[in-house]
């Protein structure tokens, strides 16, 4: 999304089909039946037209043994902020990973899940807050060219996880979004483990019409959350070849995980 850029990869190169959020939507509620207040304001993809930030998100599978390679990739792509999922690191710490990047992360004792945010050294002195929620959610607040950005890293429970775990994740995410001032900008990078399908007229303000796969229950929650908080699902606004839309492939099975 624009504020929910949930499947933007480091190698994305495309032109937008149309501008996100061109018409103000009617009020929306969460698919979870939660008392979500959402956003009562118009949001554009880039509120400050002069602000230039390179942002990405990536499911790394594990960070162990990969930090040097990732730091080199971040530098090559000149990315400012990177949200990482499935780090599988434990604890709540920060460490330099080289090439001018610092990694802030959080993970549980069992060594599963885990999220992190890598920040280019140029922005380190301007970080206002670091909030480590749990092994699936964390955020930072940073001042960039006079504008306050909220970077949120999210890793949603997989299909096989319990409904209670899924509800807890989405409740926590909604709570984080509700606390962000309408005057600030939010970039959410995550693996949200859902399919939003190619076109969805009911959510055309937040869905650009490009995707791969069939809408599932998790996808419905993604769309309803995006609508409730007026967030554009940025990767759905880019026209790409099918092979570039697919984020997971095993044998004859292919999918795009949003």
Secondary structure as the mmCIF struct_conf table of DSSP 4:
data_model
#
loop_
_struct_conf.conf_type_id
_struct_conf.id
_struct_conf.beg_label_comp_id
_struct_conf.beg_label_asym_id
_struct_conf.beg_label_seq_id
_struct_conf.end_label_comp_id
_struct_conf.end_label_asym_id
_struct_conf.end_label_seq_id
STRN STRN1 UNK A 2 UNK A 2
STRN STRN2 UNK A 3 UNK A 4
TURN_TY1_P TURN_TY1_P1 UNK A 6 UNK A 7
TURN_TY1_P TURN_TY1_P2 UNK A 10 UNK A 11
STRN STRN3 UNK A 16 UNK A 16
BEND BEND1 UNK A 17 UNK A 18
BEND BEND2 UNK A 20 UNK A 20
BEND BEND3 UNK A 23 UNK A 23
HELX_LH_PP_P HELX_LH_PP_P1 UNK A 24 UNK A 27
TURN_TY1_P TURN_TY1_P3 UNK A 31 UNK A 32
BEND BEND4 UNK A 41 UNK A 41
BEND BEND5 UNK A 45 UNK A 45
BEND BEND6 UNK A 47 UNK A 48
TURN_TY1_P TURN_TY1_P4 UNK A 49 UNK A 50
STRN STRN4 UNK A 55 UNK A 59
BEND BEND7 UNK A 61 UNK A 61
TURN_TY1_P TURN_TY1_P5 UNK A 64 UNK A 66
HELX_RH_AL_P HELX_RH_AL_P1 UNK A 67 UNK A 77
TURN_TY1_P TURN_TY1_P6 UNK A 78 UNK A 78
BEND BEND8 UNK A 80 UNK A 80
STRN STRN5 UNK A 81 UNK A 85
STRN STRN6 UNK A 91 UNK A 98
TURN_TY1_P TURN_TY1_P7 UNK A 99 UNK A 100
STRN STRN7 UNK A 101 UNK A 107
TURN_TY1_P TURN_TY1_P8 UNK A 109 UNK A 110
BEND BEND9 UNK A 113 UNK A 113
STRN STRN8 UNK A 115 UNK A 120
HELX_RH_3T_P HELX_RH_3T_P1 UNK A 121 UNK A 126
STRN STRN9 UNK A 127 UNK A 134
TURN_TY1_P TURN_TY1_P9 UNK A 135 UNK A 136
STRN STRN10 UNK A 137 UNK A 144
TURN_TY1_P TURN_TY1_P10 UNK A 145 UNK A 146
STRN STRN11 UNK A 147 UNK A 155
HELX_LH_PP_P HELX_LH_PP_P2 UNK A 156 UNK A 158
TURN_TY1_P TURN_TY1_P11 UNK A 159 UNK A 160
BEND BEND10 UNK A 161 UNK A 161
HELX_RH_AL_P HELX_RH_AL_P2 UNK A 163 UNK A 179
BEND BEND11 UNK A 180 UNK A 180
TURN_TY1_P TURN_TY1_P12 UNK A 182 UNK A 183
BEND BEND12 UNK A 184 UNK A 184
STRN STRN12 UNK A 185 UNK A 191
BEND BEND13 UNK A 198 UNK A 198
HELX_RH_3T_P HELX_RH_3T_P2 UNK A 201 UNK A 203
TURN_TY1_P TURN_TY1_P13 UNK A 204 UNK A 206
STRN STRN13 UNK A 207 UNK A 207
BEND BEND14 UNK A 209 UNK A 209
BEND BEND15 UNK A 213 UNK A 213
HELX_RH_AL_P HELX_RH_AL_P3 UNK A 217 UNK A 228
TURN_TY1_P TURN_TY1_P14 UNK A 229 UNK A 230
STRN STRN14 UNK A 232 UNK A 233
HELX_RH_3T_P HELX_RH_3T_P3 UNK A 234 UNK A 237
STRN STRN15 UNK A 238 UNK A 238
HELX_RH_AL_P HELX_RH_AL_P4 UNK A 242 UNK A 245
STRN STRN16 UNK A 248 UNK A 250
TURN_TY1_P TURN_TY1_P15 UNK A 251 UNK A 252
STRN STRN17 UNK A 253 UNK A 255
#
